[in-house]
Amino acid sequence: MPDSTIIYEMISAFVLGCMDKENYDYFKNYIDNNGKLPLNDFSEFQILVSLIPTLLEISKPDPKLKDLVAKNILSYQEEIKAKIRADKTATKASTKNVPRTKTKTVSNNISSLKKQTKHSVPKTNAEEKTENKNKAEHKAANTSAKIKGRRNKKPLTLESTEKIKTPQISKSSKTIWYLFLLVLIITIAASIYLYFGKINLENKTAKLNREIVLLKAEMRKESKYIKANKKIVDFLDYNNIDIINLQKKDNSINTSGKLFIAFNKKKALLEAENLPVLPNGKVFQLWLITNDISYPLLKFTHEQGQKFYTMPKLPYVPKSEVDLIRITVEPDSGSEYPTGNTILFGGFPKK
Amino acid sequence: MGKYSNYSDTQLLREIGNYNSRALEELYTRYSPILYTLIKKIADDDKTAEYILVEVFSIIWRKVSNFDTENSNAYVWIITLARNRAIDTVRRNRRDSSEMGFYDDEYENRYIVPTLPKKMKNMDLETALGYQGKIEDALTRLSEAQQYIIHLSYYEGYTLDEMSKKLNLPIEVVRNKVYLAMQDLHNLLFPKGNGD
């Protein structure tokens, strides 16, 4: 058993679902193979984590989703039925096969036993002689009968024709019967093949449909990503872009930002992530400070999922005269000069 | 009120195991709000959340035989399954898809269907909701860093390695922080000597 702290660290990461794939596989195998674990704590950790979502503010899904679930289940119904049918067929087949095999084995055993008996009983000299004599007599009788038959050949009568024909008719009916059986077997085999082919095709279609839904969802994501990043993609078309990395003033928050400036086009784009939640009646304001004068460049609020903010027009300020860039919190009417707390700030490195 | 409204969550799962669609309907009525809320919190948009919710119930329908009705915990199984499915989608959007592996039946059994301790106290949704106050109290007593780590791993699907890069900390430190956060939460919610 691994060291107890390691085990607890692994349990914690496992129940929180933050293990990487390799460690997850290792730990899952360990659990599946009944590896030693503090089961009570593992169980309580798992319950704890599952209780976290109870704190969320519950919202109900669209009622139409229930129908979608039902439709989805119906699509699996056929798969399940086919599985049940396959199981039943397999059970029947195995039930039928067992006694047959036994019978065959018994009869095989008997015939092999008979064969063994034939070979194993040694013959006496007298018996061998009698047998040889009988064989010779039988051979002679056959030869004389054949000669007689050749001599006594007569024109064929209806009766005799019929007698001759009878075995021919039975032969042809046998052939027809075999043909019929063959056709029947082929028909059954073809039906089974087509039936399972159809089920297979239906399963494949259902699987493809599911993949299409998944792909559509992925495409929605991709287009959302492109939409979200369109501003920066467009902005990067300008030549000579300068970047100012903005630093947070308060280390307890996780905010970060960058200002992209195309001085020759008088354009700028702000990228800001994890901006703090603003109190009511407040906005963020971005300032350019040069020669102790603050120019308000942009007033904005943060919206879910937004991280790029475009500046409508940049005042003419040469790059060398940009002293500082600041983002402050201001009243929502905006300020003429910075009055609130600084969230991010930065400038070009001074030579 | 339907026939199954008096059934416990475990009884419903047992019925679903017999392909009883009415039992699944009752489970949907009971669980869809909390599962939808959880998935919406994890997924990026409502459409994806709706898609995942439908998927979760279809997995319950197909994979309920993996749930041990005698020894396991119905609430934990369902919530963990939904969380796993939602996080998988988020990770697939965040990472190169080849890193995640092809999503097929085998993948679903291994990474989506929950692997729970062999023996657990049973619990249904109603009991779980009864813990709301306690868990809220316990979570708010954790430090901000601990809360952040729990948020990153549970709702954002960050692995230890990814958290280590994001927080610029060695992976051993992150792993230990996760453990300490869980241990503190455990001590606050299940104080020693209280078998609750």
Interface residues (C-beta under 8 A of the other chain):
Chain A: T5 Y8 E9 I11 S12 A13 V15 L16 G17 C18 M19 D20 K21 N23 Y24 D25 K28 I31 D32 N34 L37 L39 D41 F42 S43 E44 F45 Q46 I47 L48 V49 S50 L51 I52 P53 T54 L55 L56 E57 I58 S59 K60 P61 D62 L65 K66 L68 V69 A70 N72 I73 Y76 I80 V213 L214 A217 E218 R220 K221 K224 S252 G305
Chain B: Y19 S21 L24 E25 Y28 S32 P33 I34 Y36 T37 L38 K40 K41 D44 D45 K47 T48 E50 Y51 L53 V54 E55 F57 S58 W61 R62 N73 Y75 V76 I79 T80 R83 N84 I87 T89 R92 N93 G101 Y103 R110 Y111 T115 L116 P117 K118 K119 M120 K121 M123 A128 L129 Y131 Q132 I135 E136 L139 E144 I150 L152 S153 Y154 G157 Y158 T159 L160 D161 M163 R175 N176 V178 Y179 A181 M182 Q183 L185 H186 L189 F190
